[in-house]
Amino acid sequence: MLDDHGEEVLAARSLFIEGRLAKFFYASLYRMHQRAIHGTAKTALILLSDGLNSFIRPRMKLH
């Protein structure tokens, strides 16, 4: 798709993919930081705990 100036406009789907990619890279950078601060074993436990909490806890507050 082209805009009024002849430049290509990104479709919503590609922006969504870029958003997910950015989220993945941010999470990866955050985990590398945690590993540098806490070490590999504790970071693995934190990662496991975060995964379980996201599975158990509701997505939104209901109060």
Rosetta silent file (secondary structure, phi, psi, omega in degrees, C-alpha in Angstrom):
SEQUENCE: MLDDHGEEVLAARSLFIEGRLAKFFYASLYRMHQRAIHGTAKTALILLSDGLNSFIRPRMKLH
SCORE:     score description
SCORE:     0.000 S_00000001
   1 L     0.000  141.324  179.254    0.000    0.000    0.000 S_00000001
   2 E  -116.545  145.868  176.172    1.258    3.500   -0.782 S_00000001
   3 L   -91.194 -168.625 -176.656    0.389    6.754    0.953 S_00000001
   4 L   -63.623  -24.819 -177.338   -0.091   10.209   -0.661 S_00000001
   5 L   -97.643    6.710  178.429    3.673   10.725   -0.993 S_00000001
   6 L    83.369    8.830  179.249    4.351    7.368   -2.657 S_00000001
   7 L   -90.822  148.356 -178.535    5.888    5.830    0.488 S_00000001
   8 E   -74.718  136.252  178.741    5.034    2.327    1.536 S_00000001
   9 L  -105.546  132.988  179.899    2.705    2.029    4.520 S_00000001
  10 L   -73.661  141.371  177.089    3.089   -0.939    6.849 S_00000001
  11 L   -77.767  158.912 -178.821    0.067   -3.156    7.296 S_00000001
  12 H   -60.457  -35.803 -179.008   -1.393   -3.725   10.766 S_00000001
  13 H   -62.248  -43.207 -179.724   -0.277   -7.362   10.703 S_00000001
  14 H   -68.122  -33.308  176.340    3.395   -6.480   10.281 S_00000001
  15 H   -66.225  -37.707  178.225    3.158   -3.966   13.116 S_00000001
  16 H   -63.068  -43.771  179.186    1.694   -6.699   15.324 S_00000001
  17 H   -64.791  -42.837  178.151    4.592   -9.008   14.499 S_00000001
  18 H   -62.684  -36.888  178.087    7.087   -6.213   15.171 S_00000001
  19 H   -64.719  -42.442  177.675    5.368   -5.558   18.492 S_00000001
  20 H   -66.694  -38.949  178.720    5.675   -9.197   19.515 S_00000001
  21 H   -64.344  -42.137  178.167    9.295   -9.267   18.409 S_00000001
  22 H   -63.900  -40.618  178.626   10.042   -6.150   20.453 S_00000001
  23 H   -63.380  -41.833  178.328    8.303   -7.682   23.480 S_00000001
  24 H   -62.310  -46.115 -179.636   10.374  -10.861   23.087 S_00000001
  25 H   -65.214  -38.061  177.819   13.651   -8.919   22.860 S_00000001
  26 H   -64.611  -44.180  179.187   12.750   -6.795   25.890 S_00000001
  27 H   -63.152  -40.086  178.737   11.908   -9.917   27.933 S_00000001
  28 H   -63.823  -44.306  177.918   15.161  -11.540   26.825 S_00000001
  29 H   -62.516  -40.765  178.507   17.182   -8.484   27.830 S_00000001
  30 H   -63.037  -42.344  178.997   15.383   -8.375   31.189 S_00000001
  31 H   -67.393  -36.819  176.463   16.188  -12.068   31.850 S_00000001
  32 H   -63.957  -37.973  177.058   19.848  -11.515   30.944 S_00000001
  33 H   -64.737  -45.456  177.969   19.928   -8.659   33.451 S_00000001
  34 H   -60.110  -40.940  179.921   18.354  -10.873   36.126 S_00000001
  35 H   -63.455  -39.725  178.576   20.905  -13.588   35.379 S_00000001
  36 H   -66.349  -34.911 -178.404   23.777  -11.124   35.791 S_00000001
  37 H   -81.551  -48.347 -170.533   22.367   -9.927   39.126 S_00000001
  38 H  -101.641  -18.731 -175.339   21.020  -13.168   40.671 S_00000001
  39 L    97.491  167.132 -174.236   22.831  -15.972   38.848 S_00000001
  40 H   -67.961  -45.538 -175.615   21.552  -18.722   36.580 S_00000001
  41 H   -63.436  -47.776 -178.456   19.857  -20.928   39.195 S_00000001
  42 H   -67.976  -37.069  177.687   17.844  -18.163   40.859 S_00000001
  43 H   -63.974  -38.410  177.019   16.883  -16.650   37.488 S_00000001
  44 H   -63.137  -40.667  177.567   15.611  -20.068   36.373 S_00000001
  45 H   -66.645  -39.491  176.955   13.475  -20.258   39.538 S_00000001
  46 H   -63.342  -43.297  178.619   12.172  -16.727   38.959 S_00000001
  47 H   -61.609  -44.062  177.791   11.318  -17.625   35.352 S_00000001
  48 H   -63.563  -43.898  178.815    9.494  -20.765   36.500 S_00000001
  49 H   -62.206  -43.914  178.543    7.647  -18.805   39.187 S_00000001
  50 H   -62.823  -39.848  178.501    6.603  -16.107   36.694 S_00000001
  51 H   -64.730  -42.638  178.100    5.349  -18.765   34.284 S_00000001
  52 H   -66.865  -41.859  179.699    3.270  -20.469   36.963 S_00000001
  53 H   -63.614  -38.861  179.499    1.870  -17.175   38.222 S_00000001
  54 H   -69.198  -26.149  178.161    0.779  -16.109   34.745 S_00000001
  55 H   -79.841  -36.946 -174.400   -0.991  -19.471   34.364 S_00000001
  56 H   -85.039  -44.237 -174.680   -2.679  -19.406   37.803 S_00000001
  57 L   -75.906  150.423  176.714   -3.543  -15.741   38.260 S_00000001
  58 L   -69.423  158.072 -178.780   -6.387  -14.051   36.374 S_00000001
  59 L   -73.977  -24.453 -179.395   -5.504  -11.694   33.516 S_00000001
  60 L  -138.316  156.024  176.815   -7.344   -8.772   35.074 S_00000001
  61 L   -73.995  139.774 -176.851   -8.342   -7.580   38.502 S_00000001
  62 L  -111.311   27.904  178.370  -11.968   -8.297   39.269 S_00000001
  63 L  -114.409    0.000    0.000  -12.563   -5.756   42.043 S_00000001
